Amino acid sequence: MHNFIKTLLIVWRKEWRDALRDKKSLRMAFLMPVYFVGVFVASSLFIIHMSNQSRATTSEPIKLSVVGAEQLPALVMWLEERGVQVQAADEQAYQQVQNGQLDYALIVPEDAREKFATGESIELALVFDATNNKLQGALHFVRQQIWSWNGRIGSLRLLSRGISPAVVNPVVVRDLNVASDQKMGFFVMASLPMLLILTVFMASVGFSADMTAGERERRSLESLLITPAPSGALLLGKWLNSLSLTLLVLIVELSLLAIAFAYVPFKELGLRVDVTPLDLLLALAVLMSMALVATALQFLISIFARSFKDAQTYMGLMIFIPMIPLFYTLINPGAYTDWFRWVPVLAQQLVVKDLLLGGALSLQAFAQAWVVAVILAALLLTFTAQQLRKPTIVYGAG
């Protein structure tokens, strides 16, 4: 047992030195958490910006340039009563919108007064630039008010003829939008477990492939296996190196998230983000259980690859393993059941979600995640160690 541990530590130190020499792979590994946290922060700031813009649209007065306002004074009065500042515009309004001199304009035809008096339909033209996203809120409000006035006038005309408006409009749809800014912000926060678990699966892919398929391609694995060192010790030493690198990458990512939680103004979305250092440490602990499985799976896949390039390709496809259940639960947040806590990836996602989104931490769920991960990682490593002594694996034949 003493020799086993001694061999394991020797291999671990040797692989650490090799990893530190590979500056390019190290940069790629530690750029990953920076990229993921950057995406999270950018998404949060975008939603906050859209929320502020929406509030600004509803709080600031909307100015509407109208050509031929004198033709429909009833419509102008309706709009002004609802807070729209109507401004008279000349016949060059269309060109002024094209040139950017006006944001948008409403054009009323010259015969609108006569058509309105005789009950004929009037075609109004709302001119705007669809590429200007800043105008969408104001345009929606103006368009909605015109349709409201249109429905009101239509109903009055029917009543004047002794016809109930309900005959023409048997169904009235009332929009009740429950997708508040807070829920949109919660949706962004719900993507955090997915980003963290993807980091676990991707952090040490290059190093795991190099320590197995890469060494076999360079014929250094064969000389290592000639020694009397146990296969299990050799494999565990390499595996601990990948596990340690994954741990470091996760620490960097969670540290960056702690900074993001401190400075991103989530309160503007109505979100109370209260993630303590203890919560982040517990999240790191449960993610490490997933790292046991992820790194063991990386070694199993790469040991069957014929070359370093093939190993990286196969392990790139391995990313779909956590993505499938993560996307399913992200789209269907209410689909959780108790048996999910016995499934790797899903169990860790549940615990991390509770820790980061203010849920109650269940010690039973925490223990279940670790038990399942340890058993599965042990099975994967045992099977991989058995393959190391096979000629077809060592020499890449067959």
N, C-alpha and C positions, 0 to 999 in steps of 0.2 A: 504493500500500500504506500509505503514511504517513497519507493522508486516511482510509482505511478504518479504521485503528486509532484515529485521532483521533475519528472519528464514533462508533465503538463505545464509547470511554471516555466521551464526552459523554452518550450515551444511558444508559450504565450509571449515571453520577453522577446524572443527572436522575431515573431510576427509583428510585435509592436514597433520594433526598430525598422522593419521593412515598411510598415505603414507610414511611419513618420518621414521616411525618405521619399515616399510617393507624394510629393507636394501637390501635384495636379489633382489626384483623387481626393486628397484631403480638402482642397479648396472646393471641389464639387460637392463633397458631402456636407460641408458647413455652410455652403451657399443655399442649400435646400431649405433649412429653417428660415433663413432670411427671406427667401422668395415666398414661402407659404405665409409667414406672418405679414409680409408686405401685401399679399393678395387680400388677406383678411382685413387689414387696416384700410386698404383702398376701397374695398367693398363697403365697409362701415362708413367711411367718410363720404362715399357717393350717396348712400341712402340718407345720411344726415343732410347733405347738400340739397337733395331733392325734397326732403321734408321742409327745410328752411325756405326753399324756393316756392313750395306750395303754400306755406303760411304767408309769405310775402305777397303772393298773388291775391290771396283772400283778404289781406289786411290793407294793402295799398289800393287807392282808387284806380279803376280801370278807365282808360281814356279811349274813346272810340271816335274815329273820324268818319263822318257820314256825308255822302254826296246826295243831295236832294232831300235833306231832312225835312224841308217844308212840305214835301209830298205826303208824308205819313207822320203827322204830329202826335197821333195817339201812340205809335210805337216809340217815338222819341221820349215822350212823357213816361211811358212804361219803363224804359231803360233807365232814365234819370231817377225814377222813384226807387230803383234797385241799386243805386250807387254808381251807375256808369256815367262818366263825364263825357257827354256827347259834344263833339266839336264839328263845326261846319267845314267841309272840304270842297275844293273845286273839282272840275272834270278831269284834272290831271292826277287824281288820286291813284289810279291804276299804275301809271308810270312811276309815281312817287314811291309806291310800295316796291316796285321792281328795282328802283334805284336805292332803296334802303332809307329814303327820307321819311317814310311812314312805316310803322310796324305792320299795321293792317287797316283796312277801311271797309265800310259798308256802303254799297252803291244801290240807291233806290231809283228805279226808272222814272222817267219824266211823266208817264201816264199813270203813275201809281195812285194819285188822288182820285182820278176818274174811275179806275178799276175798283178801288176800295169802296167808292160810293155805290157802284152797281153790283157789288158782291162778286166780282171776278177775282181769279187767282193772280197774285202778284209775284214776280220772280225777283228776289233780292240776291245780290252778289256780295259775298264776303271774300274779300281779296286778302291773301296773306302768303307768307313764305313758309312752306312746310318744313324747310330745313332749319328754321329757327326754333329750337326746342323751348326757349324761354317764353314763347308766346302761347304755348299749348294750354296752360291753365286759364289765361285770360280769354282765349278763343273759345274754350269749352264753356266758360261762364256766359259769354255773349251769345253763343249759339243756343245755349239752354234757355236764356231769357227770351230770345226771339221765338223759339218753339212754344214757350209758355204763353207768350202773348198771342201767338197764332192759334193755340188751342182755346184760349179764352174768347177770342173774337169769333171763332167758329161756333163755339157753344152759344154765344149770344145771338148769332144769326139763326141758329136752329130754334132757339126759344122764341125769337120774334116771329117765326113761322109756325109756332105751335108744335114743334117737334122736340122731344126730349133728347138732349145730347147723349144720353146713354144708349140710344138706338145706334148711333154711329160708333160710339166707343164702348162696347160691351165690357171690355176689360181695361183696367187702368193699372199699369205697372209702376210700382214705387221702388226705387233703388235704395237699398240699405247696405252700404258698404261697411263691412266689419274688418277689412284689412287695414288696420291702423298702422301708423308708423312704428308703434311698439312691436306689433307682430312682425313687421318687415325686419326690424332690428333683431328680433328673436330668431328669425329665419337665418340671418347671417351668423348669429352666435351658434346656432345648431350645426353649422358646417365645421366648427372647430374640432369635434371628435374625429371627423373624417380626415381632416388635414393632419392631425396628430398621428393617427393610425397609419396613414400613407407614409408619413415620415419613418415610422418604425419599419415598414416593409422596404423602404428605398434607401435608408441611410448607409448601409454597409454592403450594398449589392456588389459594387466593384471589388471591394476587398475580399468578400467571400468567393467570388469567381476567380480571383487571382490566386488565392491560397489553395484552390483545388484544381480546377480545370487549367488555370494558368501554369501551376507548377507541373502538372502532368505534361502539358505541351512543351515546357522547357526541360523535361526529363529529370527534374529535381525531386519530384514526388517518389519516383522509383528508388532513388538512393536513400531517401528518408525511410522508406518502408523496409529496406534491407536491414536496418538496425534492429536490435532486439526490443526496442521500445514498443509498448502495447499500442495497438491501433486506437483504442479508446482514448489513451492519453494524448496521442498526436492530434486526434480529431477535436478533443475537448480544448486543447491549447489553442488551436486555430479558431474554434467556435467562440471561446472566451474573448478573443481579440475582436471579432465582429460584434459580439455583445457589448463590449466596452465602448467601441466606437459609436454604436447605436445609442448607448446611454449618454455619451458626451453630446451628441447631436440633439438629443431630446432635452438635455439640460439647457443648451443654447436656445432652443425654440421656446421652451417654457419661460426662460428669462426674458426673451423678447416679448412674449405675450404679456408678462407681468408689466413691462414698460408700456405696452399698448393699452392695457386696462387702466393704467394710471393717467394717460394723457389723451386718449380718444374720448371726445365728449358724448358718451352714450346717453347722458341725461337728456340731451336734446331729442332723443327718440322715446323718452319716457322709460328707458331701461335703467334699472339699478344693478350695475355690475359690481358685485362685492365678492371678488375672488381673493382670498387671503393666501399668503405664502404656504400655509399648511395645506390648503386645497390643491395648490400646484404640486407640492411634494407628494400628496396622495395620488394625484393624477400621474405623476412620474412613476410611482410605485406600481400602479395598475398597468401602465403602458409597458413597463419592463416585463410584466408577465406575457404580454403580447410579443415583446422582442425575443423571448425565449423560443417561441414557435416560429417567428418570422426568420430568424437567423438559422435555426435548425433546418427549416424548409429551403433556405438558400443553399446550404451545403448539400442537401439531398439532391436538389435539381442540378447544381453545378457538377456534382460528382459523375453524373451520367452524360454531361456535355462532352463533345469531342475536342473542343478548344475553348479558349477564353472568350472569344467572340460569340460562340454558340451559347456559352453559359450566360453571358450578359443578355442575349436575345431571349432565352428561355425565362430568365428571372424578370425581364421586363414584362413578359406576359403574366408573371405571377402577381403583378399589381392588380389584376382584375379580380383576384380572389377576395381581397377586402372591399373592393369598390362595389361589387354586385350587391352584397347585403347592406352596405352603407348607403348607397343610392336608394335602395328600396325603402329603408327606414326613414331616409331624409324626405322622400316624397310622401310616405305614409307614416307620419309621426305617431299615429295612434295604433299602429299595428303591433305593438310590443305585447308579448305574452311571457309567461314564467319560464318556458323552456328555452327562451333566447339566452337566459343567463348561464346555460350549460353549453353554449356554442361559442367557440373562439371568434374573436372580432366583435360579435354582437354583445357578448358579455362585457368586454372592455369598453365598448361604446356606451353601454348603459351607465356604467360607473362614472366614466369621464363626463358624460352629459350631466349627470346629477351633481358632480363636483363643480363644474364650470357654469352651469345654468341655474344654480340655486336650489337644486333638489336635495332631498334627504339622503344622506349616504347610508347604504345598507351594508353592514359588515358581512352579512351572509353573501350578498352579491360580490363583494370584494374577495371573499374566500373562494367562492365558486370560480371566479375568473382565474385565480391563481392555481387552484387544483387542476382544472381542465388544461390550463396552459402547461403546467409542469409535466403532467402525464403525457400529453401529446408531444411535447418537445423531447422527452425521454425516449419515446417510441421512435421518433424520427432520427434522433442521434444514434440510437442503437442499431437501427437498420442501416444507416449510412456507414457506421464503423464496420459492420459486417461486409460491406461492399469493398472496403479498402484493400482487402487481401485477394480479391478476385483478379485474375490476369486480364480479363476483358475490361476491367475498370482501370487498372494501373497502366496498361499499355494502349488502351483505347481501341482495342481490336474488336471485331465482330459487329 
